[in-house]
Amino acid sequence: MYIIDKQSNRIEKIKAFTFSELGFRERDNLQEWLAGNPEALGEELLIIQKEFNGFNDTNERLDLLALDKKGNAVIIENKLDDTGRDVTWQALKYASYCSTLTKEQIRSIYQQYLDRQAHGEEATSKLSEFFDNTEYEELNLNQRQTQRIILVAGSFRKEVTSTVLWLLNFKIKIQCFKATPFALGEQLFLTLEQIIPTKDAEDYTISMLDKAQEDLSAQEELKKIHHLRLEYWANLLPKIKGKTNIFQNSTPSKDHWLSAGGTGITGLSYVFLVTKSYVSVELSIAKNTAIENKKIFDALKQYEEKITADFGEKLSWERLDNKKMCRISSYLQGVSLFEKEDWDNMMTFHLAKMIKLEQALKEPLKIIKRKIQEKEETI
């Protein structure tokens, strides 16, 4: 920090000290300064207790307990010239303890604090005033997983900053403020600098952490889905062995589909599908060009009445003119891969319908294959 001398157009450095060098104490000074002016931490905060020890089965005390403008509990831990090694663990414990505080408990804690100030003020009205005159009955305070931590110290050890940065990755709301006292003659100054996350980049950092957490959650969800698909296919495939010529050499997959040949025509395959909301069996027509796919689909469509009769029920015929494929399918709706109690029903459907689909399409596919081999202009 520098002082500007306008007359000489020069700056003069103001010497930084440790709190100990100036004779300041953590509880008597730094804590009192923040309790009296919490806005020094860069936002409006309502201090509701000092040296709070209202935890069951422990005599531990947190330095300052506050509320922010969103009604979140804010745990403020102060260390004088050095954080020590365990401040993050200490603050996390306090946050966990405070996470169970109800609105009425918070009001009572705040009332005890106000009573010690001997001003005769009511916690209910002070809370309403802080939250822009919102009626106390309408306030939502200390909602689940909204607790915040603020660490204040003259210096932060690397093991502390490393832990804080790691916690931020898991969306733990934690900030570090570096407190530095300065002296110039008889005048004393104090700076409070937010160093984690840096103030200028705080919104960006939080956005990046939110994205990272979202990506991590998506990866975990995908792993879960892959595991379920592998398990489902591993249970289904042994049941089809010996009942049809298709899928005899197939192996379980993490994909939502499982395909096999057996049609006798390149680009045409039988497919099992399993999703969150339905399962199906289908003939997939996916040759090199859309024109070829449409020709084969239209050729099979000529036998629709016979195929339907042999299959035993109506099929879904999807020409999909805007895609490079066509399909003929049978669906079972209202079942889910995520509901294992549905699996027996799903597998029964898969097995029975795939066998019927192969039988219903066998003769029409033979005719089409023969026409392809004879290189007829129209199939």
Buried (B, 14 or more C-beta within 10 A) or exposed (E): EEEEEEEEEEEEEBEBBBBBEEEBEBEEBBBBBBBEEBEBBBEEBBBBBBEBEBBEEEEEBBBBBBBBEEBBBBBBBBBBBBBEEEBBEBBBBBBEBBBEBEBEBBBBBBBBBBEEEEEEBEBBEBBBEBBEEBEBEEBEBBEEEBBBBBBBBBBBBEBBBEBBBEBBEEEBBBBBBBBBBBBEEEEEEBBBEBBBBEEEEBEEBBEBBEEBBEEEEEEEEEEEBBEBBBBBBEBBBEEBEEBBEBBEEBEBBEEBBBBBBBBBBEBBBBBBBBBEEBBBBBBBBBBEEBEBBBBBBEBBBEBBEEBBEBBEEEBEBBBBEEEBBBBBBBBBEEBBBEEEEBBEBBBEBBBBBBBBBBBBBBEBBEBBBEBBEEEEEEB
